[in-house]
Amino acid sequence: MTDETSSSLLSCSFSSLRFGAFATGCVTAPAPQVEVRDTVGAGDAFMAGLMVGLTNEMEPEAVLRNACRLGAFVASHNGATPLLPNELIEPFRKQD
């Protein structure tokens, strides 16, 4: 295991999620409160948001906050692939 991977941290609770793999240290984002209908795809949506945000070099807090919002949105709908509203997609669009 490299130093980079061994220093990563991911922890969560019912109220927040904490992620530490940034040069600036750990960041925390609130866990959106939703009525869970179906958890299938929620983790995938969260990870997709995390990866897109990181590869687009977004601010760490924004990456985590937006990834949490995506996962929560998917969990609040039936099925693994609900149509995402523009308000959830826009933060991930690369800025020129």
Phi, psi and omega in degrees: 000135180278164178300324182297314181283328182287342180265002178283148180218134174223121177220154181214161174219184179290340185251342182201168177230139182237133182225131180230098174210026184246154177298333181276356180102203183278147172235154181234142176228147178291146175272116179300138179272116180225159171275114184285127177249323184200121182273352180297123179094346183295316178293323177296318179296318178300311181295322177298315177298319179297313183292318179295316179298317180293317181289335175274003178057041176288164176298138183308318181296319179292321178303307184293317180299314182291323177295319177297318179298318179297311180300318180294319179299313180297318180295336182272005180234156175282137179091158186276345186226065177291154177294124183275135177287155181304325181298335176271335182276320186309316182300340182266352179289132181293130178274132179272000000 
